[in-house]
């Protein structure tokens, strides 16, 4: 099979290495919104284009370590830059490979451990990634079942619903504003209508009410 080109992608571990920070720091950037939503989610793991990650360079105290950038690019054989996630080829994690081959994720992991499936095109943050064509070609050579419906869904940009692992981006939850509570009032049996209106108004403003019967 002809040598394939592989886009430059990074997970949290690679981002941390690129900026010489802890992996938790990269995850914190995602939580705080400095790092935008992932350009790709495969098997629940988030990944970003190199172009996206480099946008953080020079923002605040974030600076790319140029030697780490050179090392990273050299580590991705036949790697190339992608500027827009819409231009990414179809990339699969273990879960997507399992659906294409009508197996479960554990079977794919076993095949990988036994070298009974194509070598991953990328390994990011400890997780393997394959180009769709790599998996299809390998399955055909090994005469394994391929689900054409799953392949077509992936090629048209449709993936099974999945949630990115790790910390979610922090969202600000607005609390309802409350006015100062009104002064205490005393009602008699002749003031039932006024008492009911007062109680309704106070509760509507989010306050609690304590009723103390008196002789």
CORNOR-V522479 format. One record per residue. PHI is phi in radians with two decimals (* if undefined). PSI is psi in radians with two decimals (* if undefined). NEAR is the number of other C-alpha atoms within 12 Angstrom. Layout:
BEGIN
PHI;PSI;NEAR, PHI;PSI;NEAR
END
This chain:
BEGIN
*;2.43;12, -1.11;2.60;8, -1.09;2.25;12, -1.62;2.70;21, -1.63;2.44;21, -2.13;2.21;30, -1.21;2.62;35, -1.30;1.97;40, -2.25;2.69;43, -2.39;2.47;39, -1.74;-3.02;42, -1.06;-0.66;37, -1.12;-0.73;28, -1.23;-0.63;40, -1.12;-0.77;44, -1.06;-0.74;32, -1.13;-0.71;29, -1.10;-0.61;32, -1.80;0.09;31, 0.95;0.91;24, -2.27;3.02;23, -1.29;2.69;17, -1.03;-0.62;22, -1.10;-0.51;20, -1.18;-0.74;24, -1.07;-0.72;36, -1.13;-0.62;32, -1.15;-0.69;23, -1.04;-0.68;30, -1.15;-0.77;32, -1.08;-0.70;22, -1.41;-0.20;18, 1.65;-0.04;19, -1.14;-0.68;24, -1.65;2.12;35, -1.24;-3.13;27, -1.00;2.58;27, -1.03;2.54;33, -1.36;-0.35;31, -2.63;2.41;36, -2.15;2.05;34, -2.23;2.20;35, 0.94;0.61;28, 1.42;-0.05;24, -1.72;2.39;34, -1.54;2.50;36, -2.44;2.65;45, -2.23;2.56;37, -1.11;2.57;35, -1.00;-0.69;36, -1.04;-0.66;25, -1.17;-0.79;27, -1.15;-0.64;39, -1.20;-0.28;28, -1.18;-0.30;21, -1.41;-0.27;25, -1.08;2.18;23, 1.50;-0.03;13, -1.57;2.04;15, 1.14;-2.29;11, -1.77;0.38;11, -1.59;2.21;23, -2.49;2.30;23, -1.24;2.35;27, -1.45;1.93;21, -1.07;-0.60;16, -1.17;-0.60;15, -1.24;-0.61;20, -1.13;-0.77;27, -1.10;-0.74;14, -1.11;-0.76;15, -1.07;-0.86;30, -1.07;-0.65;23, -1.21;-0.45;14, -1.36;-0.30;22, -1.77;1.73;26, -1.15;2.30;19, 1.01;0.61;17, -1.34;2.71;21, -2.61;2.74;23, -1.43;2.44;25, -2.14;2.20;22, -1.58;-0.44;20, -2.28;2.31;19, -1.07;-0.40;25, -1.14;-0.32;14, -1.66;0.05;16, -1.20;2.47;28, -1.24;2.98;29, -1.31;2.11;33, -2.10;2.36;40, -2.08;2.50;42, -1.73;-3.02;37, -1.04;-0.70;36, -1.12;-0.74;32, -1.20;-0.67;38, -1.07;-0.72;45, -1.05;-0.72;34, -1.20;-0.68;31, -1.12;-0.65;36, -1.70;0.15;33, 0.99;0.72;23, -2.24;-3.12;21, -1.76;2.90;17, -1.09;-0.57;20, -1.11;-0.66;16, -1.13;-0.72;20, -1.13;-0.71;31, -1.09;-0.70;24, -1.13;-0.76;16, -1.04;-0.72;23, -1.13;-0.77;24, -1.10;-0.54;15, -1.66;0.11;12, 0.99;0.72;13, -1.87;0.35;19, -2.59;2.77;31, -0.95;2.52;30, -1.09;2.46;21, -1.05;2.46;34, -1.26;-0.48;32, -2.53;2.58;33, -2.24;1.93;29, -2.10;2.30;29, 0.88;0.62;22, 1.48;-0.01;15, -1.96;2.40;28, -1.41;2.56;30, -2.36;2.45;40, -2.20;2.59;37, -1.26;2.53;34, -0.97;-0.75;37, -1.12;-0.55;31, -1.09;-0.79;30, -1.19;-0.74;39, -1.10;-0.82;31, -1.09;-0.74;22, -1.13;-0.75;26, -1.11;-0.68;25, -1.14;-0.69;18, -1.15;-0.61;16, -1.60;0.04;16, 1.00;0.80;13, -1.70;2.72;19, -1.18;2.38;22, -2.16;2.35;27, -1.59;1.81;22, -1.00;-0.58;16, -1.11;-0.70;16, -1.20;-0.70;26, -1.08;-0.77;30, -1.14;-0.71;19, -1.05;-0.77;18, -1.15;-0.70;25, -1.18;-0.45;21, -1.68;0.20;13, 1.49;0.23;20, -1.80;2.11;15, -2.10;2.70;28, -1.11;2.50;21, -0.96;2.38;13, -2.70;2.59;17, -1.83;2.31;18, -1.05;2.42;22, -1.35;2.98;20, 1.51;-2.93;22, -1.26;2.47;23, -1.54;2.75;20, -1.11;2.35;21, -1.21;2.33;17, -2.06;2.51;11, -1.56;2.12;9, -1.70;2.04;6, -1.36;2.35;6, -1.65;2.44;7, -1.09;2.34;10, -1.29;2.48;10, -2.11;2.43;14, -1.47;2.90;13, -1.12;2.44;11, -1.12;2.52;18, -1.23;2.84;17, -1.17;2.63;10, -1.08;2.53;15, -2.30;2.71;17, -2.04;2.31;19, -2.14;2.60;20, -1.91;3.12;14, -1.09;-0.37;13, -1.42;-0.14;10, -1.93;0.54;13, -1.05;-0.74;13, -1.13;-0.80;13, -1.12;-0.66;16, -1.12;-0.75;20, -1.13;-0.71;17, -1.15;-0.71;14, -1.10;-0.81;23, -1.06;-0.77;25, -1.08;-0.75;16, -1.15;-0.73;18, -1.16;-0.76;23, -1.16;-0.61;18, -1.13;-0.47;17, -1.50;0.05;18, 1.56;0.14;18, -1.57;2.79;20, -1.72;2.83;17, -2.26;2.32;21, -1.94;2.14;12, -1.80;2.14;12, -2.07;1.70;10, -1.06;2.44;9, -2.24;2.60;8, -1.22;*;7
END
